[in-house]
Amino acid sequence: MKVVFSDARIWRYVISAMSKFIDSALLKANDKELIVKGIDPSKTALIEFKIPKSSFETYEVDGEISIQLNLEEVGKVMKSAERDDKISITTDEARITFIFERRGVPRYFTLPLQTEELQEIPELSLDLGNEFKMPGDVLYEAITGIEDVGEVLWIKGDEGRLSLMSESDLGEAEIVLSAEKGILEEAKVGNPGFTVSYGMEYFSYMKQPIKVADAAVLKADAEMPAHLQLIFIQDTQLDYYVAPRAE
C-alpha cells in the first residue's frame, strides 16, 4: 500500500484523540476507501475515520488490506506532523512507514506491523430523531466552555435549539446554540424536549478534531448513543459514537 494525503494535521489530531482512550485500531483499505476504526476497552465509544480514494493525491492499494495499529506508538509518530505537511503511508509485509513532507523535505518513521489477531469492530447504524449541524469551531468552543464544570455532559434539544450543560456541587454551566441566531446551520428535531447525558471526558477527547472540522453534525436522542459526525476537507469524515450514561 502507498497512499498520500495533503493534510497531515487532520491525521495528527484524529489519531491523537483516539490514542487517549483506545489502545489499538484497525486500518482497512480497499479499492474504494481507507478506514481507521477503533473502540475503547469499556465499549463506551466507537470511532471511524473514513477517507475515500478520491481524496488522496496517490492511492495504490493491492486488494484489501487490514492492519492493526498500536495507537500509542502511532500517536507518538503523529506528533511529528507539522503545519503544511502532507502525509504518505506505505506498508510491506513487516512494516508500516509514515512520511511527512514539507517543502520537498521528507521525514520517515517506520514501525513494525502488529502480529496479534485482528480485532473486529462492529458496525453501527442508529436511528436518532434529532440532528444539529454547526461549524466545528462552534462545538469546540461550547465543549471548552463547560467541560471543567462537571464530569457529565447533558444534551437537550428543542425546536431550533441545542443546549449543552454540565453541573457539579460547585454550580452549573449551560450553552445554548440556536438556529434563530444563525449559530446552528441546521436543526432537525423529531423529539422536542429530549434530554440525554454522557461522560464529559468522551467529548473532551475529541476537541482537536472538532476544532479543525469544516462542519460538525451532532445526532442524539433520549436514552440513545450520541453520533458525532465531523466533516473535513476533501470529503474526509469521522463518525464518533458515545453510549449514554447509565443512571
Backbone hydrogen bonds in HBPLUS format (Angstrom, degrees):
<---DONOR---> <-ACCEPTOR-->    atom                        ^
c    i                          cat <-CA-CA->   ^        H-A-AA   ^      H-
h    n   atom  resd res      DA  || num        DHA   H-A  angle D-A-AA Bond
n    s   type  num  typ     dist DA aas  dist angle  dist       angle   num
A0091-THR N   A0001-MET O   3.03 MM  90  5.31 142.9  2.17 143.0 145.6     1
A0002-LYS N   A0060-GLU O   2.83 MM  58  5.10 154.4  1.90 147.0 153.9     2
A0060-GLU N   A0002-LYS O   2.82 MM  58  5.10 161.3  1.85 155.6 160.4     3
A0003-VAL N   A0089-ILE O   2.98 MM  86  5.38 154.3  2.04 145.8 154.2     4
A0089-ILE N   A0003-VAL O   2.87 MM  86  5.38 154.6  1.93 149.8 157.5     5
A0004-VAL N   A0058-THR O   2.89 MM  54  4.89 151.5  1.97 139.5 137.6     6
A0057-GLU N   A0004-VAL O   2.80 MM  53  5.36 144.7  1.92 150.6 158.7     7
A0005-PHE N   A0087-ILE O   2.77 MM  82  5.34 167.0  1.79 163.7 167.3     8
A0087-ILE N   A0005-PHE O   2.89 MM  82  5.34 157.9  1.94 157.3 163.4     9
A0008-ALA N   A0085-ASP O   3.02 MM  77  5.48 175.3  2.02 139.0 138.8    10
A0012-ARG N   A0008-ALA O   2.93 MM   4  6.24 159.7  1.97 154.4 160.7    11
A0013-TYR N   A0009-ARG O   3.01 MM   4  6.26 165.9  2.03 155.6 157.3    12
A0014-VAL N   A0010-ILE O   2.98 MM   4  6.13 165.9  2.00 155.7 159.8    13
A0015-ILE N   A0011-TRP O   2.94 MM   4  5.93 170.3  1.95 154.9 157.8    14
A0016-SER N   A0012-ARG O   2.95 MM   4  5.88 156.1  2.01 143.6 151.3    15
A0017-ALA N   A0013-TYR O   3.01 MM   4  6.08 154.9  2.07 139.7 146.1    16
A0018-MET N   A0014-VAL O   2.96 MM   4  6.24 164.5  1.99 153.5 157.6    17
A0019-SER N   A0015-ILE O   2.92 MM   4  6.05 157.7  1.97 150.1 155.9    18
A0020-LYS N   A0017-ALA O   3.23 MM   3  5.56 155.2  2.29 107.1 114.4    19
A0021-PHE N   A0018-MET O   3.18 MM   3  6.02 159.3  2.23 121.8 126.2    20
A0022-ILE N   A0018-MET O   2.90 MM   4  5.64 132.6  2.13 156.8 170.8    21
A0071-LEU N   A0023-ASP O   3.00 MM  48  5.65 146.1  2.11 139.4 147.4    22
A0025-ALA N   A0069-LEU O   3.02 MM  44  5.16 150.3  2.11 136.6 146.0    23
A0069-LEU N   A0025-ALA O   2.73 MM  44  5.16 173.8  1.73 162.8 164.4    24
A0026-LEU N   A0037-LYS O   2.76 MM  11  5.23 166.4  1.78 158.8 158.4    25
A0037-LYS N   A0026-LEU O   2.90 MM  11  5.23 159.4  1.95 140.9 147.3    26
A0027-LEU N   A0067-ILE O   2.76 MM  40  5.07 174.3  1.77 161.3 161.9    27
A0067-ILE N   A0027-LEU O   2.83 MM  40  5.07 156.6  1.88 147.3 155.1    28
A0028-LYS N   A0035-ILE O   2.78 MM   7  5.19 164.4  1.80 157.1 162.5    29
A0035-ILE N   A0028-LYS O   2.76 MM   7  5.19 164.7  1.78 159.1 164.0    30
A0029-ALA N   A0065-ILE O   2.96 MM  36  5.15 152.1  2.03 141.4 147.1    31
A0065-ILE N   A0029-ALA O   2.85 MM  36  5.15 165.0  1.88 153.9 158.6    32
A0030-ASN N   A0033-GLU O   3.10 MM   3  5.78 154.7  2.17 155.9 163.8    33
A0053-LYS N   A0032-LYS O   2.80 MM  21  5.31 158.6  1.85 145.5 138.1    34
A0034-LEU N   A0051-ILE O   2.91 MM  17  5.33 164.4  1.93 153.9 158.5    35
A0051-ILE N   A0034-LEU O   2.89 MM  17  5.33 166.6  1.91 163.9 167.7    36
A0036-VAL N   A0049-PHE O   2.86 MM  13  5.06 157.5  1.91 145.4 153.1    37
A0049-PHE N   A0036-VAL O   2.78 MM  13  5.06 174.7  1.78 157.9 159.1    38
A0038-GLY N   A0047-ILE O   2.97 MM   9  5.46 158.5  2.02 151.5 157.3    39
A0047-ILE N   A0038-GLY O   2.89 MM   9  5.46 167.8  1.90 165.0 167.9    40
A0040-ASP N   A0045-ALA O   3.07 MM   5  5.77 161.6  2.11 161.0 166.4    41
A0043-LYS N   A0040-ASP O   2.83 MM   3  5.21 159.4  1.87 119.2 126.0    42
A0243-ALA N   A0044-THR O   2.82 MM 199  5.18 158.7  1.87 153.8 160.8    43
A0046-LEU N   A0241-TYR O   2.97 MM 195  5.17 152.1  2.05 140.7 149.2    44
A0241-TYR N   A0046-LEU O   2.83 MM 195  5.17 167.8  1.85 158.9 162.8    45
A0048-GLU N   A0239-ASP O   2.82 MM 191  5.14 149.3  1.91 151.3 159.9    46
A0239-ASP N   A0048-GLU O   2.83 MM 191  5.14 164.3  1.86 149.2 153.6    47
A0050-LYS N   A0237-GLN O   2.78 MM 187  5.31 172.5  1.78 172.5 173.2    48
A0237-GLN N   A0050-LYS O   2.97 MM 187  5.31 173.7  1.98 160.7 162.7    49
A0055-SER N   A0052-PRO O   2.96 MM   3  5.59 160.0  2.00 120.0 126.4    50
A0056-PHE N   A0053-LYS O   3.19 MM   3  5.82 166.3  2.21 120.0 123.9    51
A0074-VAL N   A0070-ASN O   2.93 MM   4  6.16 171.0  1.94 160.2 163.3    52
A0075-GLY N   A0071-LEU O   2.76 MM   4  5.51 148.2  1.85 132.3 141.9    53
A0076-LYS N   A0072-GLU O   3.21 MM   4  6.43 146.0  2.33 136.4 144.0    54
A0077-VAL N   A0073-GLU O   3.19 MM   4  6.57 154.5  2.26 145.4 151.9    55
A0078-MET N   A0074-VAL O   2.91 MM   4  6.20 158.2  1.95 152.4 158.3    56
A0079-LYS N   A0075-GLY O   3.25 MM   4  6.48 131.8  2.49 139.1 149.6    57
A0079-LYS N   A0076-LYS O   3.31 MM   3  5.41 139.7  2.49  96.6 107.1    58
A0080-SER N   A0077-VAL O   2.97 MM   3  5.76 163.6  2.00 121.5 126.9    59
A0081-ALA N   A0078-MET O   2.97 MM   3  5.44 163.7  2.00 114.8 120.2    60
A0085-ASP N   A0082-GLU O   3.05 MM   3  5.55 154.6  2.12 137.0 136.3    61
A0086-LYS N   A0101-GLU O   3.04 MM  15  5.44 156.4  2.10 144.4 150.4    62
A0101-GLU N   A0086-LYS O   3.07 MM  15  5.44 156.9  2.12 147.7 153.6    63
A0088-SER N   A0099-ILE O   2.80 MM  11  4.91 152.9  1.88 143.4 151.8    64
A0099-ILE N   A0088-SER O   2.81 MM  11  4.91 160.8  1.85 148.8 151.2    65
A0090-THR N   A0097-THR O   2.97 MM   7  5.22 159.8  2.01 147.1 153.8    66
A0097-THR N   A0090-THR O   2.80 MM   7  5.22 168.8  1.81 157.3 160.6    67
A0092-ASP N   A0095-ARG O   3.03 MM   3  5.49 155.3  2.09 151.8 154.8    68
A0113-LEU N   A0094-ALA O   2.85 MM  19  5.45 164.1  1.88 135.8 135.0    69
A0096-ILE N   A0111-LEU O   2.91 MM  15  5.46 160.3  1.95 160.8 166.9    70
A0111-LEU N   A0096-ILE O   2.91 MM  15  5.46 166.2  1.93 159.7 163.1    71
A0098-PHE N   A0109-PHE O   2.78 MM  11  5.19 165.0  1.80 157.0 158.7    72
A0109-PHE N   A0098-PHE O   2.89 MM  11  5.19 141.0  2.05 149.4 160.6    73
A0100-PHE N   A0107-ARG O   2.99 MM   7  5.19 155.9  2.05 147.1 150.7    74
A0107-ARG N   A0100-PHE O   2.76 MM   7  5.19 136.9  1.94 144.5 158.7    75
A0102-ARG N   A0105-VAL O   3.40 MM   3  5.53 156.7  2.46 129.0 130.5    76
A0105-VAL N   A0102-ARG O   3.11 MM   3  5.53 164.0  2.13 113.6 118.7    77
A0190-GLY N   A0129-GLY O   2.73 MM  61  4.83 143.0  1.86 143.7 153.2    78
A0220-ALA N   A0130-ASN O   3.17 MM  90  5.63 145.7  2.30 135.4 145.6    79
A0131-GLU N   A0188-LYS O   2.78 MM  57  5.06 155.6  1.83 144.9 153.0    80
A0188-LYS N   A0131-GLU O   2.79 MM  57  5.06 165.8  1.81 157.9 160.7    81
A0132-PHE N   A0218-LEU O   2.90 MM  86  5.21 154.2  1.96 140.5 149.2    82
A0218-LEU N   A0132-PHE O   2.81 MM  86  5.21 157.4  1.86 157.0 157.0    83
A0133-LYS N   A0186-GLU O   2.98 MM  53  4.96 163.8  2.00 133.7 138.3    84
A0185-GLU N   A0133-LYS O   2.74 MM  52  5.38 142.0  1.88 142.5 151.5    85
A0186-GLU N   A0133-LYS O   3.38 MM  53  4.96 156.2  2.44 126.1 125.7    86
A0134-MET N   A0216-ALA O   2.93 MM  82  5.45 154.6  2.00 153.2 161.6    87
A0216-ALA N   A0134-MET O   2.77 MM  82  5.45 166.2  1.79 173.4 173.8    88
A0138-VAL N   A0135-PRO O   3.11 MM   3  5.47 137.9  2.30 107.1 118.3    89
A0140-TYR N   A0136-GLY O   3.00 MM   4  6.24 159.6  2.04 152.4 159.1    90
A0141-GLU N   A0137-ASP O   3.02 MM   4  6.08 162.3  2.05 140.1 143.8    91
A0142-ALA N   A0138-VAL O   3.05 MM   4  6.28 150.5  2.14 143.3 151.8    92
A0143-ILE N   A0139-LEU O   2.99 MM   4  6.22 166.9  2.00 156.9 158.5    93
A0144-THR N   A0140-TYR O   2.95 MM   4  6.10 166.9  1.97 153.0 157.3    94
A0145-GLY N   A0141-GLU O   2.93 MM   4  5.93 144.9  2.06 138.1 147.1    95
A0146-ILE N   A0143-ILE O   3.24 MM   3  5.59 146.3  2.36 106.0 114.5    96
A0147-GLU N   A0143-ILE O   2.97 MM   4  5.69 138.3  2.15 158.7 167.1    97
A0149-VAL N   A0146-ILE O   3.14 MM   3  5.61 163.4  2.16 118.0 123.3    98
A0200-MET N   A0151-GLU O   2.90 MM  49  5.17 169.1  1.91 129.7 130.6    99
A0153-LEU N   A0198-TYR O   2.84 MM  45  5.23 172.2  1.85 157.2 159.6   100
A0198-TYR N   A0153-LEU O   2.85 MM  45  5.23 152.2  1.93 145.9 155.2   101
A0154-TRP N   A0165-MET O   2.72 MM  11  4.96 174.2  1.72 159.1 160.2   102
A0165-MET N   A0154-TRP O   2.91 MM  11  4.96 158.9  1.95 145.2 150.4   103
A0155-ILE N   A0196-VAL O   2.82 MM  41  5.43 173.3  1.82 171.6 173.8   104
A0196-VAL N   A0155-ILE O   3.03 MM  41  5.43 147.1  2.14 146.6 156.5   105
A0156-LYS N   A0163-SER O   2.92 MM   7  4.97 166.0  1.94 148.5 151.0   106
A0163-SER N   A0156-LYS O   2.78 MM   7  4.97 175.5  1.78 155.8 156.1   107
A0157-GLY N   A0194-PHE O   3.24 MM  37  5.68 155.0  2.30 145.9 150.8   108
A0193-GLY N   A0157-GLY O   2.82 MM  36  5.62 141.0  1.97 144.2 156.8   109
A0158-ASP N   A0161-ARG O   3.09 MM   3  5.40 169.4  2.10 149.0 150.2   110
A0161-ARG N   A0158-ASP O   3.11 MM   3  5.40 174.8  2.11 129.9 128.2   111
A0179-ALA N   A0160-GLY O   2.81 MM  19  5.15 164.7  1.84 151.9 153.0   112
A0162-LEU N   A0177-LEU O   2.78 MM  15  5.14 158.5  1.83 154.6 161.9   113
A0177-LEU N   A0162-LEU O   2.78 MM  15  5.14 174.1  1.78 162.4 163.5   114
A0164-LEU N   A0175-ILE O   2.91 MM  11  5.30 162.6  1.94 154.5 160.2   115
A0175-ILE N   A0164-LEU O   2.85 MM  11  5.30 160.3  1.89 154.5 161.2   116
A0166-SER N   A0173-ALA O   2.93 MM   7  5.43 156.4  1.98 153.2 160.2   117
A0173-ALA N   A0166-SER O   2.80 MM   7  5.43 159.4  1.85 164.1 167.9   118
A0168-SER N   A0171-GLY O   2.79 MM   3  5.42 158.0  1.84 167.2 173.7   119
A0171-GLY N   A0168-SER O   3.17 MM   3  5.42 154.9  2.23 105.6 112.9   120
A0183-ILE N   A0178-SER O   3.09 MM   5  5.59 131.1  2.34 170.4 171.8   121
A0184-LEU N   A0178-SER O   3.07 MM   6  5.48 162.9  2.10 118.3 120.1   122
A0182-GLY N   A0179-ALA O   2.95 MM   3  4.95 157.2  2.00 105.5 112.3   123
A0194-PHE N   A0191-ASN O   3.28 MM   3  6.02 137.1  2.48 148.3 147.4   124
A0245-ARG N   A0197-SER O   2.93 MM  48  5.80 165.7  1.95 138.6 141.9   125
A0202-TYR N   A0199-GLY O   3.18 MM   3  5.83 141.0  2.34 115.2 123.3   126
A0203-PHE N   A0200-MET O   2.99 MM   3  5.54 144.9  2.12 115.4 125.0   127
A0204-SER N   A0200-MET O   3.02 MM   4  6.32 155.6  2.08 152.3 160.0   128
A0205-TYR N   A0201-GLU O   2.91 MM   4  6.10 152.4  1.99 151.0 156.3   129
A0206-MET N   A0203-PHE O   3.17 MM   3  5.42 134.9  2.39 101.6 112.4   130
A0207-LYS N   A0204-SER O   3.24 MM   3  5.40 169.2  2.25 117.1 117.0   131
A0210-ILE N   A0206-MET O   3.04 MM   4  6.16 161.7  2.07 158.3 164.2   132
A0211-LYS N   A0207-LYS O   2.86 MM   4  6.05 154.5  1.92 151.2 158.1   133
A0212-VAL N   A0208-GLN O   3.29 MM   4  6.59 151.6  2.38 153.2 158.3   134
A0213-ALA N   A0210-ILE O   3.21 MM   3  5.25 155.7  2.27 103.0 110.4   135
A0214-ASP N   A0231-ILE O   2.79 MM  17  5.71 134.2  2.00 150.9 165.2   136
A0215-ALA N   A0231-ILE O   3.33 MM  16  5.20 153.8  2.41 138.4 142.2   137
A0231-ILE N   A0215-ALA O   2.94 MM  16  5.20 169.5  1.95 153.9 155.4   138
A0217-VAL N   A0229-GLN O   2.81 MM  12  5.03 162.9  1.84 151.0 156.6   139
A0229-GLN N   A0217-VAL O   2.83 MM  12  5.03 169.4  1.84 150.2 153.8   140
A0219-LYS N   A0227-HIS O   2.86 MM   8  5.03 160.1  1.90 145.2 151.4   141
A0227-HIS N   A0219-LYS O   2.87 MM   8  5.03 165.6  1.89 151.0 154.3   142
A0224-MET N   A0221-ASP O   3.18 MM   3  5.42 147.5  2.30 138.6 131.2   143
A0226-ALA N   A0242-VAL O   2.84 MM  16  5.21 151.0  1.93 153.0 154.5   144
A0242-VAL N   A0226-ALA O   3.04 MM  16  5.21 153.4  2.11 138.0 145.6   145
A0228-LEU N   A0240-TYR O   2.76 MM  12  5.04 164.9  1.78 157.7 159.6   146
A0240-TYR N   A0228-LEU O   2.85 MM  12  5.04 154.0  1.92 148.1 156.1   147
A0230-LEU N   A0238-LEU O   2.81 MM   8  5.02 164.4  1.83 150.6 156.0   148
A0238-LEU N   A0230-LEU O   2.90 MM   8  5.02 157.4  1.95 145.1 150.7   149
A0232-PHE N   A0236-THR O   2.83 MM   4  5.08 176.5  1.83 155.2 155.0   150
A0236-THR N   A0233-ILE O   3.06 MM   3  5.83 161.2  2.09 125.2 130.8   151
